[in-house]
Amino acid sequence: MEEAAYLIEGRPPDGWGSIVTKEHLDLRVEAFEHCLNAKLTELFSSVDRRLRAQTWIMTGTLITGLGIALSVGQSL
């Protein structure tokens, strides 16, 4: 009977304040996009820092290896 009364009255059970509007959804989507962009920016800068560190480590290792190889080659 209670459900029938809601249908006859034509209002939602929690009142009109519980209805989600297009503007409400737009605000939620905008907040989600802002959060996503912040996380992506953080991720990209983290990947950039790690790739730079890896490049320097590999460059140092390569130079050291070449120096050792050159030393061994000259002593033969």
N, C-alpha and C positions, 0 to 999 in steps of 0.2 A: 504494500500500500504506500509505503514511504517513497519508493522509487516512482510509482505512478504519480504521486503528488509533485515530485520534481519535474516530471515530464509535462504535466499539465501546467504548472507554474511557468515553465520555460526558463528556469534559472539553474545554474550549476549547484551541486550539493554544498560546495564550500563558499558560495557567493561569487559575485562577478569579479572580485579581486583575484580569484584563482585562474582566470582565463589568461592564457599566454597570447600576447599580441605580436604582430610583426615587428614592431619597434623593440619589444623585449627580446625577441630572437636575434634581431640585428645587433643589439648591444652585447649579447652573449657571444655571437660569432666574432664581433670586433675584439672582445676581450680575449677570446681563444686565439685569434690570429696574432694579437700583440704578444701573448705568452709564447706562442710557437716561434715567432720571429726572434724573440729574445733567446730562446733555447737554441735555435739554429745558429745565431750569431756566436753564442758561447761555444757551441760544438765546433764551428769552423775555425774559431781562433785557437781552440785547444788542438785541433788537428794541425793547424799551421805551425804552432809552437813545437809540437812533437816532430813534425817533418823537418823543421829547421835543425832541431837538436840531433836527429838521426843523420841528417846530411853532414853536420860538423863531425860527428863521431866517425862516420864512414870515411870522410875525407882525411881525418887524422890517422885512422887505421891504414888507409891506402898509402899515405905518405910514409908512415913508419915502415910498412911492409916493403915499399920500394927502396927505402934507405937501407934496410937490412939486406935485401936482395943485391943491391949495388955493392955493399960492403963485402958480402960473401963472394960476389963475382970478381971483385978486385983482388981479393986475397988468394984466389986460385991461380 
